[in-house]
Amino acid sequence: MKTMIAKGVAPLMAALLLSACGLTPVFKQPELPVPAAFKETQPGVQLAADGTRWKQARAAEQQARGEWWLAFADPTLTGLIAEAGAANQNLAVATARVKQARAIAGIAGADRSPQVGFGAGVQRGTSPTEGGGPASTSYQAQLTASYEVDLFGRVAANVSAARNDAATAEANLRSVQLALQADVAQTYFRLRATDAELVTLNDTVRLLEENVKVNQRRFDLGDIGEFDLSRARTELARWRADAIGLQRERAAAEHALAVLLGKPPAGFGLPSAPIADSSTLPVIPAGLPSTLLERRPDIAAAQRTMEAANARIGVARAAMFPAIGIGASGGGVGGALSDVFKMSSKSWMLGALLSLPVIDGGRNKANVARSEAVLEESVAEYRQKVLVAFSEVEDNLAGLRILSAQAEQVDEALASARRSADLAQKLYDAGRSSYLDLLDAQRNLANVERSAVQLRGNHAVTTVALIRSLGGGWDAAPRG
């Protein structure tokens, strides 16, 4: 009889093992139309304004990003980014999630090893014999062990999924770090651009205040009418209002920077530091689009998410096959503690258990379908992230190109506006033109100066945005 059962079971197990081969599908990297180069890539030598050459070697996602903010040669910015890295709460959240994911991966990996436990106890009571009896004490100690034979790869697939989840959390942490660094830099440059704009507005206000005084004296002497004096006062009030409104924007930017640094806004302040000429900003090489897939941490996270989803298909499929567990235990019981370890008190047990789902109402099949759909979702999300990454790089490259062209035109307009304002002042002082002509020339100069300052800030912010869209900076080569 036993021989007949063995002959029947052996082919069944062999068939199950053969059918279980390849439960976890081989991961296939999604095909993507990667362009040979960015459309907005500009030719020429890629050097920073100070002569530093940026390293353009092929960069792997796992390599260090490099302290890209050092290319801006701004000690204040370097200090702010260091403060943010030490105290930002979003970064602390991402770091904690990495720790959680690593711990979960460790839990999953523990299933690959035998589980061994020890238990000991003492009991005291009476036996249930007729008439009762004296109370007695018994001691016991037991050692247990269990192990799941991973015939169908459930444990291995679960470990692979958990490790990829941990890699996803680590990539997300790098993404949060990069986003934090870029946010600090962009907020800092917006603050400095606002400071520069305030300087321009305050200079214009002082000029208009002087004009009001001059016009007041001329009005008192009867040289001009009240209309010119009224227009001067109106223009002064309007520019004062703009300056006050800009102070609100500066306060908001300063508060946002405080939050990024993990500080309450009430206890943080940054001195005024108007942004300098945009020619001091580094020139960032875009590199090749293919390197973007390796450098961007959000793309790396999406990659690991796909691989984890692929592994969980194997976990779901393995649930449809038998699970084999091996268990063993041994111990002793005695009326005295010393009796527990005597040979006569010892007992042991060794066994194996095979469990196989027979009727589950389609639960396991549905779980496999769900796992496959999760993989499809993660593949679509990966492709979308890649497309968005390409778009962000192109946007920022185009932004820098257009801003540079704008800056050239604004510089020409600024020189012309300064000349016009100077001539208008001389003509007005000589009585050869009206106050409206002078006012128009001064207003035009103030607007052009304000546009020039805004362009400086936009150039700095867009430069940081390009670095962020490329997945971080590169280590700069030492100066020669």
C-alpha positions, 0 to 999 in steps of 0.5 A: 500500500505504501509503495502504491502511494509513493508511486502516485505521489512522486509523479504528482510532486514532480509535475508540481515542481516542473509547473512551478519553475519560473513562477516569478517572471523574468523582469523585462525593462520597458522599452522607451524612445530615448532621444540621442540628444536634448533638442535644446542642448547648446554647443560650446565649451561647458565652463562655469563663469570662474573657469571651473569645468564640469565633469561630463563623464557618464554618471551612474545613479548610485554615484554621489551627486557632488555638492553642486551648489558649490559651483555658485561660490556662495558661502551663505547658500552652502551654509543654508543647505547644510542647515536644511540637511540637518534639520528639515522634517520632510528629510527626516520623514524620508530617512525614517521610511528608509529605516522602515523599509530596510527593517521590513526587508530584514523581516522578509529575509529571516524567512530563509533561515530556520526559526529556533525558539526556547521555552521554559515554565513551572506549574503547581497544582493538585491532580484531579484524583478522587478526594484530591491530593497534595499539591505538586510542582512540575518543571518543563523546558522545550526547544523548538525549530521550524523551517519552510522549504522554499520549493516554489520560490515564495520566500525568495520572491518575497525577499526580492520584493522587500529589498526592491521596496527598500531600494525604492525608499532609498531612491525616494530619500535621495529625491527628497534630498535633491528637492530640498537642496534645490528648494533652498537654493531657489528660495534663497535666490528669489530672496536675493532677487527680491532684495535687488529689486527692492534696492532698485525701487528704493533708489527710484523712490528716492529720486522721485522724492527729490523730484517732488521737492524740486517741483514743490520749490518750482511751484512755490516760485510759480515756475510750474503749475499744480498739475506737474506737482500733482503728477510727481506726488502721484508717481512717488506714491505709486512707487512707494506702494510697489516697494511696500508690496515687495517687502511682503514678498520678501517676508514670505520668501524668508518664512518659506526658507525658515521652514525648509531649514526646520526653523520657526519663521519668528526666529529666522532672518536673513540680511539683505543681499541683492543678487549680482550679475547673472554672469557669475552663474555656472553653465550646466552641461545637459549631457546625454538623455540616456544618462538622465535615466541613471541619475534621476532618483525619482526614475530610480525609485520607479525602476525599483517599484517595477522590480518589486511588483514583478517579484510579487507576481511570483509570491502570488503564483507561489500561493497556488502551490503546496507549502512544505514546513518542517518542525522539530521540538525537544524538551523535558518535564520533571518534578524537580528542576534537575529532573528536566534535563535527565534522559528519562524525562526527555521527549522529542518530535520531528515532522513535516507538513504539506499544505495545498489550497484546494478550494479558495473561491478563486482568491489566489487566481484573483491575487495573481491578476491583481499583482500583474495589474500592479506591475502594469501600473508601475510600468506606466508610471515609470514611462510617465516619469521618464517623459516628464524628466525629458520635458523638464530638462528641455523646459529648463534648457529652453528657459536658460537660452531664452533668458540669456537672449532676454538679458542681452536685449534688456542690457541694451534697453538699460543703457538706452533708458539711462541715456534717455533719462539723463537727456530728459533731466537736462532738457527739463532743467533747461525748460525745453521739455515738459515734466511729463517727458521727464516722468516718462523717461524716469518711469521707463528707466525704473521699469527696465532696471526692475526687469533686469533685476528680475531676469537675474533672479529668474536666471539663477532659479532656472539654473538650479531647476536645470540641475534638479531636472538632471538629477543633481550636480557633478563633482567639479574638476580642480582648477588648474 
